[in-house]
Amino acid sequence: MQTTLAPGETRYESDGEKGLKVLESNRIDLALVDLNMPHMNGEEMIQRTKQNPATANIPILVVSTESSETRIDRIRSHGADFLHKPFTPEILRTAVRELTGVSNEEFDGTDSLRYSGPDF
């Protein structure tokens, strides 16, 4: 059974396995994924997400310090976008808007992202 997070609500999970379960059991607009996670790394999580018909269309944005162009290209070939850390809130906001298709008019009218979890 899928549930829907409230508009603007975010979910944080500490590892790839838990993150994959959240994607499978909720209606998610966008997944921000790190590559270095315990139990299942981000690349495996992306592959499994894209192979599952129920989650294949969820946009994924990898946020990482990864510097290997070969690995970044491989991540993109799996259907995820990539944002290199560190980044500004404006760069993240632009990436989120582009991936979700949310226009400036549809955005909730605030100039800040509402998130109280770990810093990126």
N, C-alpha and C positions, 0 to 999 in steps of 0.2 A: 504494500500500500504506500502510495506516495503522499507526502504532505508538502505544504508550501510554507516557506519561511515568510515572515511578514516583510513588506516592502522596506528596503534599507537594512534588513537584518543580515548579519553575517554569522558564519559558523566557522569555528577554528578546530582543527583536529591535529593531534601531535604526530601522526604517522600516516603513511600511505594507505595501509589497510583500513584504518578508521575513516580516512577521507573517502575512499572508494565506497564504503558502506553508506556514508552520508549522501554521496552522489546517486547511489542506487535507490535510496529510500526517500528522497526529497526532490521537489522541483527546484532546481538550481539554475540561476541565470548565468553564472560565471564561476569557474574554479581558478583560484590563484594557487599555484603549486610550486613548491621548492623542489629541488632535485635531491638534496641530501636529507632524507628522512629515515627513521628506523623502520624495520619490518618490511617495508616495500618502498623502494626509492621512487622519486617522481617520474622518472622515465617509464618504469614498469606500470605505475599508476595510470599514466597517460595512455599507454598501449592498451591496458585492460579497459579503460573508460571508452576508448574509441572502438574497441572490438565488441562491446556490449550494445545491442540495438537500443536499449532503454536509455543509455547515457551518451551515445556516440555524437549527438548534436550539441552537447554542452560545450560552450567555448572554454578553452583552457589557456591561461596566461601563466607561463613559467616565470617566476621571479628568482633570479639566482646570480651568483658571482661567477658562474661558469665562464671560462674564457676560451675553451676549445671550440673553434668554428665548426669542426667536424661534428662534435656532439650537439651543438646548437642547430646545425643543419638537420641532424638526425631527429631531434626533438620536433622541429618544424615539419619534417616529413611525416611524423606521426599525427599531425593535425593540431599542434599547439603553437601559440605565439610565444615570443620570448622578450622579456624585459630584464636588462642587466642592472643589478644592484651596484651602487646606490642610484636612486632616482628621486626626482622631486615629486611632490603630490600632484603637480600639474601634469607631469608626464604620465603618472599612473592614471589620473582621471581621464586623460585623452585616450589611453589604451583601453580602459574599461568602456568608455563610451563607444569607441570604434568596434570593439568585440561584441558588445551587447546591442548595438544599434540604437542606443538611447540618444536622442537629440538634446541640445541645450534646453529646448522648451520643455521636454519631458522630464529632464533632471529635476530633482525635488526642490530646486530653487536655492539650495545652499551652495556656498563656495567651498565647503569642506567635505571630505569623506567621513562618514560616521563609522568609526571603527575603534574599538578600545582594546584590541588584542596586541600581540607582539609587534614591535617595529620591524620593518623590512630593511 
